[in-house]
C-alpha cells in the first residue's frame, strides 16, 4: 500500500514543471494558506498537464504525517474552555482548517506529568504540529515541544524574549489607547482590573494602563490596581467591589478582558453606581458576549478571527518547511466606542 504505480507522475515532477519547491506543491494540494495566487495557478496547471493524483496514504506513510494538529490549553481549570475568548479562538482555528485534510484535536495540559505525556504523545507521530493557548511565564511546554522538533505556534507569548513562533495582539497599545480615552473624557480616578501577572498578556495590558497615566502626567497609584487569578466574570466582579471600597471616588475602570468588565458592571450596578455617568468602564477583546451588556461595553477589539487564521497559516508552513525560522506576528487592536465609556 502507498506505492506509486509505474509511470505515475510524482510530486517532484509537478514541482519541477511548475518551477517551485516540493513544499509549495504540497501546500497547494492541501489547500493551505500562504501561497500566491499566481503560484497556485502554476502548480494546478502542472498537476493537470501531468495528470498527478495525490496519494494521501502514501504521503502520510512516507512523510510520517498524521494529518492532525493539537490545540492545547494550559490553564489549570478546564471550565475556562467555556470562556468566550477560548471558544472564539477554537472557532477561528477550526474555520482556518476547514479546507485542509488536517483534523483538530483539543486537549488540556496542566501538570508536569501531563506535559511529559503530551510531548510523548505528539512525538509518537499522532499530531503534526501544536497550537498553544494561555501559556504562563514559566511554562516549559513550548521549549519541550521545540526540543522534540515539533512545529509549534503560540497564541501570545511568555515574555518579550520569546523564542517560539507566536501570534499576538498589540496588548500594550490597545490598553494605552483605552485609558487615554478615559483621561481625555475627563476621568481622574481610573482603576485597573488586571489579569494574572504571570501571563505576559496581563503584564502588557497593565503596562499600557501605566503608560497612558504617565503620558498624561497622572500619578500611578498602586491601590487602584487589582490583580486577579484569571480573566473570568467572577474575578471582575470581586475586583470591582474591592476597588469601590478602596476608592469611593472612582470614576472609571479599565478591565483586562470583556468578561471581567461584565463582572465589573454587575458589581457597579449592585453598588448603585451608574455607568457611565458615575463610573466609565472599558474592557478588552470584543467578542460576541461583549455586546449584550447593559450598557453596551466600550472595549478594545483584538482581531480574534485573524489571530486564529494566522496561527494556522504559520503552523502549516512550519509543518511543510521544518527549517523555517520562528516568527513573531503582532496584530493591531482597535478601540470600539459604545455606551459604557
Secondary structure, DSSP 8 states (H G I E B T S, - for coil): -----TT---HHHHHHHHTS-HHHHHHHHTT-SS--HHHHHHHHHHHHHHT----HHHHHHHHT--SEEEEEE--S-GGGGGSHHHHHHHHHHHHHTTTSS-EEEEEE--SHHHHHHHHHHIIIII-SEEEEES--TT--HHHHHHHTT-EEEEES-SSTT--S-EEEE-HHHHHHHHHHHHHHTT--SEEEEE--TTSHHHHHHHHHHHHHHHHTT----GGGEEE-SSS-HHHHHHHHHHHHHH-TT--EEEESSHHHHHHHHHHHHHTT--TTTT-EEEEEE--GGGTTSSS--EEEEE-HHHHHHHHHHHHHHHHH-TT----EEEE-EEEE--TT-
